[in-house]
């Protein structure tokens, strides 16, 4: 069990690092938006795994809040990009 937890933590850690690199280096705002969505999803997966391992549901309000932030953030970026593309000559 401990080996599996260490392996899961390592995979999530590498994925988070790669997402942060894409957020910082991303050539476009859409790349950064996708990377931030992936990072939020990864945080939700880690919290869900922690709840499953420890057998509690205390983190559900946090999960719902993170999901709402992700959805509204994606909608805001999509509307911004769509509006910017419509004004281009």
N, C-alpha and C positions, 0 to 999 in steps of 0.2 A: 504494500500500500504506500509506503513512504517513497519508494522508487518511482511509482506512478505519479505521485504528487509533485516530486521534483521535476520529472519529465514534463508534466503539464505546465508547471510554472515556467520552465525554460522556454517552452514553445510560445506561451503567452507573452513572455518577456521579449523574445526576439520579434514577434509580430508587432508588439507595441513600439519597439525601437524603430522598426521599418516604417510604421505609420508616422511616427514623429519625424523621421527623415523626409518622408514624402510631404508632410505638412510644411516643413521648413523650405525644402528645395523645389517643391512643385512648380512646374512652369506656368500653370494656369490656375485660376480660382476653382475650376471644376475638379482638378486633381487634388487640391487641398480640401475641398468639400467631401470628396469621396474618402480620402484618408481620414478625415475627422469622423465621418460616419462609421468607418471600420473601427476606429479607435473606441468610439462610444459603444459599439456592438461588442467589442472585446471586453470592455469594462463590465458590460452587462453579463457576458458569459462567465467572467471570473466571479462576479457576485452570485450568480446563479449556481455555479459549481460550489462555492463556499457554503451556500445555503443547503445544497444537497448533501455535502459531506458532513456538515455539522447538524443537520436535521432541524432547521428552524426556518421561519418565514419573516424574520424581523426586517430584512432588507427589501421587501417588496415595494414599499413606498419609494425607496431610492431607485429601484429598477424602473418603476413607472415614471418617475421624474426624468431619469436619463433618457428613456424612450421618447418622452414628449419633447425634450430639448432636441434630440436628434431629428425627429420628424419636422418640428417647426424650423429648425436650422436648415434642413434640406429644402424645405419649401421656400424659405427666404432667399437662399442662394439661387435656386432655380428661377424665382421671379426676378431677381436682380440681373441674372445673366440674360434672361429672355428680354427684359426691358432694355438692356444695353445693346443686344443684338438688333433690336428693332430700330434703334436710333442711329445705327451705323449707316453711312452713305451707300 
